């Protein structure tokens, strides 16, 4: 510490080694002050991390003289230049610490990148097993990194693991509440809301409603309007009465617009459009309502909801007896450029893309092109990456049954095998109803 202070200290006639008012001087003084305030166990941790960083970097020993060739200025060696002439993509900065102990900033960068990819485009994220290993390693090196626990939670949701998702969610918000300090109740509100989303994802309606009521109570106590609107969004998704759902949706849309919560407002408009169509609204009213969502998405640059709007429009066209327009909307969605401007921004490839690809597969099957529908690669990849493999297998089985039964393709053994596979899938997954897949208008 004394040697660091001498760098910026006034030494009389001699000028200091580092000017105190320079950028380097400010940095040295700030690091010296931070080091002086560290407790003993944090100082030992900093020393251990610096020793590990130095050992992994293969630095020359202190005091060793440099070779004369190393001090000469000249062109780079030929092998280095040839090694950099690579046509492949540049390496990901978030994984540049492979084989070394990651720093805190590297861990946060990797977690934020993977979380963004899991929400927008799962095929660009790490596979579930390697991602879980990365999260475990980050938690081993940074035990207080709450974001790594939340990344593990999203990864467990990705593969449908309930116990691991609950465990990771509890640990995540335990550490977020400890780090918040000033307002721990905010972390508890969003913890209850995330728990409600978890139970809703696995079909536990009563547990989800109980968690939503807890989140609403804490949000009202803390005067948190944003959390209240998000809880209201989940509440109308779980409501079983169409009249109640409609009333909650209208209130959520108007209140989200007042609070400038554009994403929630657009999502509410799309859900309300779907409810209107299911209740028998006129096509003009449904499409006019959906146009409000398109306006919000374009004004505030919401690519994920813009893709979802195309999927809703395709579903409306199919419902109102316009299969050609439904196929056109699906193709427009598949050709839509939804990539962002950030360094890790990826095109949206989620549930709307899988639904659009499924609509195209049904249209191909309706025109007798069963081989093309069965070999549609985008649907197979999107459904698998979304964790909807059962739904894709059910659709594939139904299309195969139509091919072998209605068009007299294959023999009796193939028809019996297709019917047996269909019954097995419906028995194992009662929430998957394939009867609506047979209706292609």
C-alpha positions in Angstrom: 0.0 0.0 0.0 2.8 2.4 0.8 4.4 1.7 -2.6 1.1 2.5 -4.3 0.7 5.7 -2.4 4.1 6.9 -3.4 3.1 6.8 -7.1 0.9 9.8 -6.6 2.6 11.5 -3.6 4.3 14.8 -4.0 8.1 14.3 -3.6 9.2 17.9 -3.4 11.4 18.9 -6.3 10.7 15.7 -8.1 7.5 15.3 -10.0 5.3 12.3 -8.9 5.5 9.2 -11.0 1.7 9.5 -11.8 -0.1 12.8 -11.8 -2.9 12.7 -9.2 -5.3 14.5 -11.4 -4.8 12.2 -14.4 -7.0 9.2 -15.4 -4.4 6.8 -14.2 -3.9 8.8 -11.0 -7.7 8.7 -10.2 -7.7 4.9 -10.9 -4.7 4.3 -8.6 -6.1 6.3 -5.8 -9.5 4.7 -6.1 -8.0 1.2 -6.1 -5.8 2.1 -3.1 -8.9 3.3 -1.2 -10.9 0.2 -2.1 -8.1 -2.1 -1.1 -7.7 -0.3 2.3 -11.4 -0.7 3.1 -11.5 -4.5 2.3 -11.8 -6.9 5.2 -9.1 -9.5 5.7 -11.0 -12.4 4.1 -11.6 -10.3 1.0 -7.9 -9.3 0.8 -7.0 -13.0 0.9 -9.5 -13.7 -1.9 -8.1 -10.9 -4.1 -4.6 -12.3 -3.5 -5.7 -15.8 -4.4 -7.5 -14.7 -7.6 -4.5 -12.6 -8.6 -2.1 -15.5 -8.1 -4.4 -17.8 -10.1 -4.6 -15.2 -12.9 -0.8 -14.8 -12.9 -0.2 -18.5 -13.0 -2.6 -19.1 -15.8 -1.2 -16.2 -17.9 2.4 -17.7 -18.1 4.0 -14.3 -17.4 7.8 -14.0 -17.2 9.2 -13.9 -13.7 9.7 -10.6 -12.1 13.1 -9.1 -12.7 13.9 -11.3 -15.7 15.6 -9.4 -18.5 13.9 -9.4 -21.9 15.6 -11.1 -24.8 17.0 -8.7 -27.5 14.8 -10.2 -30.1 11.7 -9.4 -28.0 12.7 -5.7 -27.9 13.1 -5.2 -31.6 10.3 -3.6 -33.5 9.5 -5.5 -36.7 6.9 -7.4 -38.6 4.9 -10.1 -36.8 6.0 -13.7 -37.4 4.5 -15.4 -40.4 2.8 -18.2 -38.4 0.9 -15.6 -36.3 -0.3 -13.8 -39.4 -1.3 -17.0 -41.1 -3.1 -18.1 -37.9 -5.2 -15.0 -37.9 -6.2 -15.4 -41.5 -9.4 -17.3 -40.6 -12.7 -17.1 -42.4 -14.6 -18.4 -39.4 -16.6 -16.2 -37.0 -14.8 -14.3 -34.3 -14.7 -16.0 -30.9 -17.3 -15.1 -28.4 -15.9 -12.7 -25.8 -18.2 -14.2 -23.1 -16.4 -17.6 -23.3 -12.8 -16.3 -23.8 -11.9 -17.3 -20.2 -12.3 -21.0 -21.1 -9.7 -23.0 -19.0 -9.2 -20.1 -16.6 -11.0 -18.8 -13.6 -13.5 -16.2 -14.8 -13.6 -12.7 -13.4 -16.8 -11.2 -12.0 -17.4 -9.1 -15.2 -16.7 -12.1 -17.4 -19.3 -14.1 -15.5 -21.9 -11.4 -15.7 -21.3 -11.0 -19.4 -21.7 -14.7 -20.0 -24.9 -14.9 -17.9 -26.5 -11.9 -19.6 -25.7 -13.2 -23.1 -27.1 -16.7 -22.4 -30.2 -15.3 -20.7 -30.9 -13.1 -23.8 -30.4 -16.0 -26.2 -32.7 -18.3 -24.1 -35.4 -15.7 -24.3 -35.1 -14.9 -28.0 -33.3 -17.7 -29.9 -32.5 -20.9 -28.1 -30.6 -22.5 -31.0 -27.8 -20.0 -30.5 -27.5 -20.7 -26.7 -25.5 -23.4 -25.2 -27.2 -26.9 -25.0 -28.9 -27.6 -21.6 -26.2 -29.9 -20.2 -23.1 -27.7 -21.0 -25.1 -24.6 -19.9 -25.8 -26.2 -16.5 -22.1 -27.1 -16.1 -21.2 -23.5 -16.9 -23.7 -22.2 -14.4 -22.4 -24.6 -11.7 -18.8 -23.5 -12.4 -19.7 -19.8 -12.2 -21.4 -20.4 -8.9 -18.4 -22.3 -7.6 -16.2 -19.3 -8.4 -18.7 -16.6 -7.5 -21.1 -18.0 -4.9 -22.9 -14.7 -4.5 -23.8 -14.3 -8.2 -27.6 -14.4 -8.1 -27.8 -14.1 -11.9 -26.1 -17.5 -12.3 -28.8 -19.1 -10.2 -31.5 -17.4 -12.4 -29.7 -18.7 -15.5 -29.9 -22.2 -14.0 -33.6 -21.6 -13.4 -34.2 -20.7 -17.0 -32.2 -23.7 -18.1 -34.4 -26.0 -15.9 -37.5 -24.5 -17.4 -36.1 -25.2 -20.8 -35.9 -29.0 -20.2 -39.0 -29.1 -17.9 -37.3 -29.9 -14.6 -39.5 -28.7 -11.8 -37.3 -29.5 -8.8 -34.2 -27.9 -10.2 -36.2 -24.8 -11.3 -37.7 -24.3 -7.9 -34.3 -24.8 -6.2 -32.5 -22.4 -8.5 -35.3 -19.8 -8.2 -35.2 -19.8 -4.4 -31.4 -19.5 -4.3 -31.5 -16.7 -6.9 -33.8 -14.4 -5.0 -32.2 -15.3 -1.6 -29.0 -13.7 -2.9 -30.8 -10.9 -4.7 -32.5 -10.0 -1.4 -29.2 -10.1 0.5 -27.6 -7.9 -2.2 -30.4 -5.4 -2.3 -30.1 -4.2 1.3 -32.2 -1.1 1.0 -35.4 -2.6 -0.4 -35.6 -6.4 0.1 -39.4 -6.4 -0.4 -38.9 -5.6 -4.1 -37.0 -8.8 -4.6 -39.7 -10.7 -2.7 -42.4 -9.3 -5.0 -40.7 -10.4 -8.1 -39.8 -13.8 -6.5 -43.5 -14.5 -5.9 -44.2 -13.4 -9.5 -41.5 -15.7 -10.9 -42.8 -18.5 -8.8 -46.3 -17.9 -10.2 -44.9 -18.1 -13.7 -43.1 -21.3 -12.8 -46.3 -23.0 -11.6 -48.3 -21.7 -14.6 -45.6 -23.2 -16.9 -46.1 -26.6 -15.3 -49.9 -26.4 -15.1 -50.2 -25.9 -11.3 -53.1 -23.4 -11.5 -53.9 -23.2 -7.7 -50.3 -22.7 -6.7 -49.8 -20.1 -9.4 -52.9 -18.1 -8.2 -51.7 -18.2 -4.6 -48.3 -16.8 -5.7 -50.0 -14.1 -7.7 -52.1 -13.1 -4.7 -49.0 -12.8 -2.6 -47.2 -10.7 -5.3 -50.2 -8.4 -5.6 -50.4 -7.9 -1.8 -46.7 -7.0 -1.6 -46.9 -4.8 -4.7 -49.8 -2.8 -3.2 -47.9 -2.4 0.1 -44.9 -1.2 -1.8 -46.8 1.0 -4.3 -45.2 -0.9 -7.2 -47.4 -0.3 -10.2 -45.1 -2.2 -12.6 -45.2 -5.4 -10.6 -49.0 -5.0 -10.3 -49.4 -4.9 -14.0 -47.2 -7.9 -14.5 -49.2 -9.8 -11.9 -52.4 -8.8 -13.7 -51.0 -10.1 -16.9 -50.5 -13.6 -15.4 -53.9 -13.3 -13.6 -55.9 -13.0 -16.8 -53.9 -15.8 -18.4 -55.0 -18.1 -15.5 -58.6 -16.9 -15.4 -61.1 -19.6 -16.5 -64.1 -17.4 -17.2 -64.1 -15.5 -20.6 -66.0 -12.6 -19.1 -63.5 -12.2 -16.3 -60.6 -12.6 -18.6 -62.0 -9.9 -20.9 -62.5 -7.4 -18.1 -59.0 -8.0 -16.7 -57.5 -7.7 -20.2 -59.2 -4.3 -20.9 -58.0 -3.0 -17.5 -54.5 -4.2 -18.1 -54.2 -2.7 -21.5 -55.4 0.7 -20.5 -53.3 0.8 -17.3 -50.2 -0.4 -19.2 -50.6 2.4 -21.7 -50.8 5.0 -18.9 -47.6 3.6 -17.3 -45.8 3.5 -20.6 -45.4 -0.3 -20.3 -45.5 -0.8 -24.0 -44.6 -4.5 -24.0 -47.3 -5.4 -21.6 -49.8 -3.3 -23.5 -49.0 -5.0 -26.8 -49.1 -8.4 -25.3 -52.5 -7.6 -23.7 -53.9 -6.5 -27.1 -52.8 -9.7 -28.7 -54.4 -11.8 -26.0 -57.6 -9.8 -26.1 -57.7 -10.3 -29.9 -57.4 -14.0 -29.4 -60.2 -13.9 -26.9 -62.4 -11.9 -29.2 -61.9 -14.4 -32.0 -62.8 -17.3 -29.7 -66.0 -15.6 -28.5 -67.2 -15.1 -32.1 -66.2 -11.5 -32.9 -66.4 -10.2 -36.4 -63.2 -10.5 -38.5 -63.1 -6.7 -39.0 -63.2 -6.1 -35.2 -60.5 -8.7 -34.5 -58.1 -7.4 -37.1 -58.7 -3.8 -36.1 -57.8 -4.7 -32.5 -54.7 -6.5 -33.6 -53.6 -3.4 -35.6 -53.2 -1.6 -32.3 -50.5 -4.2 -31.3 -48.7 -3.7 -34.6 -48.7 0.0 -34.1 -47.2 -0.3 -30.6 -44.6 -2.8 -31.8 -43.4 -0.6 -34.6 -43.3 2.6 -32.6 -41.3 1.1 -29.8 -39.2 -1.6 -31.6 -40.5 -4.8 -30.1 -39.4 -7.5 -32.5 -40.5 -10.5 -30.4 -44.1 -9.2 -30.1 -44.0 -8.2 -33.8 -43.3 -11.9 -34.7 -46.0 -12.9 -32.3 -48.4 -10.5 -34.0 -47.8 -12.3 -37.4 -48.5 -15.6 -35.7 -51.8 -14.3 -34.3 -52.8 -12.9 -37.7 -52.1 -16.3 -39.3 -54.2 -18.0 -36.7 -57.1 -15.5 -37.3 -56.9 -16.1 -41.1 -57.1 -19.8 -40.6 -60.0 -19.5 -38.1 -62.0 -17.2 -40.4 -61.6 -19.6 -43.4 -58.7 -18.0 -45.3 -56.0 -20.7 -45.4 -54.1 -18.9 -48.2 -53.8 -15.7 -46.2 -52.8 -17.8 -43.1 -50.0 -19.4 -45.1 -48.9 -16.0 -46.4 -48.7 -14.6 -42.9 -46.7 -17.6 -41.8 -44.2 -17.2 -44.6 -43.9 -13.4 -43.9 -43.1 -14.3 -40.3 -40.4 -16.8 -41.4 -38.9 -14.2 -43.7 -39.1 -11.4 -41.1 -35.7 -9.9 -40.0 -36.0 -9.6 -36.2 -32.3 -9.3 -35.4 -31.4 -6.5 -33.0 -28.5 -4.0 -33.1 -26.5 -5.3 -30.1 -23.4 -7.5 -30.3 -25.2 -10.6 -29.1 -28.7 -9.8 -30.5 -30.1 -12.7 -32.5 -33.2 -13.1 -34.6 -36.3 -14.1 -32.7 -36.8 -17.9 -33.1 -39.3 -18.8 -30.5 -42.9 -20.0 -30.1 -44.3 -17.7 -32.9 -41.8 -19.2 -35.4 -42.7 -22.7 -34.4 -46.5 -21.9 -34.7 -46.0 -20.4 -38.2 -44.0 -23.4 -39.3 -46.7 -25.7 -38.0 -49.3 -23.8 -39.9 -47.3 -24.3 -43.1 -46.9 -28.0 -42.4 -50.7 -28.4 -42.0 -51.3 -26.5 -45.2 -48.8 -28.7 -47.1 -50.6 -31.8 -45.7 -54.0 -30.4 -46.7 -52.8 -30.2 -50.3 -51.4 -33.7 -50.2 -47.7 -32.9 -49.8 -47.2 -35.1 -46.8 -43.5 -35.7 -47.5 -42.7 -32.0 -47.5 -44.7 -31.5 -44.4 -42.9 -34.3 -42.7 -39.5 -33.0 -43.8 -40.1 -29.4 -42.9 -36.8 -28.7 -41.0 -37.7 -25.4 -39.4 -40.7 -26.9 -37.5 -38.7 -29.8 -36.2 -35.8 -27.7 -35.0 -38.0 -24.9 -33.5 -40.2 -27.3 -31.7 -37.3 -29.3 -30.3 -35.5 -26.1 -29.1 -38.7 -24.8 -27.5 -39.1 -27.9 -25.4 -42.3 -28.8 -27.4 -41.1 -32.1 -28.8 -44.3 -33.8 -27.8 -46.5 -31.4 -29.6 -44.4 -31.8 -32.8 -44.6 -35.6 -32.5 -48.3 -35.4 -32.1 -48.7 -33.2 -35.2 -46.4 -35.5 -37.1 -48.3 -38.6 -36.1 -51.7 -37.0 -37.0 -50.4 -36.1 -40.4 -49.0 -39.6 -40.9 -52.4 -41.1 -39.9 -54.1 -38.9 -42.5 -51.6 -40.0 -45.1 -51.9 -43.8 -44.5 -55.7 -43.8 -43.8 -57.3 -41.2 -46.1 -55.0 -41.6 -49.1 -54.4 -45.3 -48.8 -50.6 -45.0 -48.5 -48.8 -47.7 -46.6 -50.1 -51.0 -45.4 -52.3 -52.0 -42.4 -49.3 -52.5 -40.1 -48.2 -48.8 -40.7 -51.7 -47.6 -40.0 -51.9 -49.6 -36.8 -48.5 -48.3 -35.7 -49.4 -44.7 -36.3 -52.7 -45.1 -34.4 -50.9 -46.8 -31.5 -48.3 -44.0 -31.3 -51.0 -41.4 -31.3 -52.9 -43.1 -28.4 -49.6 -43.4 -26.5 -48.8 -39.7 -26.9 -52.3 -38.5 -25.8 -52.2 -40.9 -22.8 -48.8 -39.7 -21.6 -49.7 -36.0 -22.3 -53.4 -35.4 -21.7 -53.0 -31.6 -22.2 -52.0 -32.3 -25.9 -55.2 -32.6 -27.9 -54.5 -33.4 -31.5 -58.1 -33.2 -32.7 -57.8 -29.6 -33.7 -54.8 -30.5 -35.9 -57.1 -32.4 -38.2 -59.2 -29.4 -39.0 -57.4 -27.6 -41.9 -59.7 -25.0 -43.5 
